[in-house]
Amino acid sequence: MSTTQRSTILAGIDGSTYSAAVTDYAAWVAIKLQAPLKLLHNIEHRDTPPLMDLSGSIGLGSREELLEELTSMEERRSRILLEQGKAMLQEASQRALESGCPQPESLQRHGSLEETLVEMEEEIRVLVVGIRGEGHENRENQVGAKLESLIRSLHRPVLVVNRPFEQPPERIMIAYDGGEVSRKALDMVSLSPLYRGLECHLVHVGQGERESEQLQEGAAILKQAGLQTTCAELKGDVQEQLESYYHQHDIELMVMGAFGQSRLRELLFGSLTQRMLINSNIPLLLLR
């Protein structure tokens, strides 16, 4: 694998109110990891409905004129979106430069965002996106329409931004259940320079002797990596306890494994990842 692969911090930029915060968080990650920052604006293709069958009411020439007009309108729309995207990228690039991130790269792509990201997956180290995209910012009781599918499709860390960037995070919280995805997330945290110098809270919700042992094992991994670690073992509803903990301890970023349960279990009981995405008011770094 070349050194350019899996090295880029990729920020998804659109016209939403989250774009500024996405840029700020992405710049922070890039600076901490000493990695290049790439700003992506993706233009989705709009499905143009087929012309209805007007053979009984207008002639062939009229139908061809309508089709030409629709094609012309779509071309004008594409040009406008392209120019708007360039302006967004220019603004984001300047913002990143002012944050101390050197030479951010800008990129525009056409097509499905999910397909674009899957194609770029090999070069992504961390993806930074807003919780909701352009036109959906006010839907606070749901995540972006494509966010869950995007997270499931990629096997890269995804930082989901849901509030403005005020200062570099100092206290992070790792939601830990001892499962395979959770242990993998813990290993990633212990090896990454992103978390150096931060106060790490390792939080487990549950009870039992085995769970306590797993929590201590997890804490040992973090401490061995030189991370300042605080452990907490809580009881009760997982979502409620995690939210209560980050409020009480002024946590600024939560790290958790994403969609670690089977799809059947998620269908029956719901996904903790999805519930946290909807209800959390601090950014979530989701690890696969």
Secondary structure, DSSP 8 states (H G I E B T S, - for coil): --TTTT-EEEEE--SSTTHHHHHHHHHHHHHHHT--EEEEEEE-----------TTTS-HHHHHHHHHHHHHHHHHHHHHHHHHHHHHHHHHHHHHHHTT--S-EEEEEES-HHHHHHHHGGGEEEEEEESS-TT-TT-TTS--TTHHHHHHH--S-EEEE-S---S---EEEEE--SSHHHHHHHHHHHH-GGGTTSEEEEEEE--SHHHHHHHHHHHHHHHHTT-EEEEEEE-S-HHHHHHHHHHHTT--EEEEESS-S-HHHHHHH--HHHHHHHH-SS-EEEE-
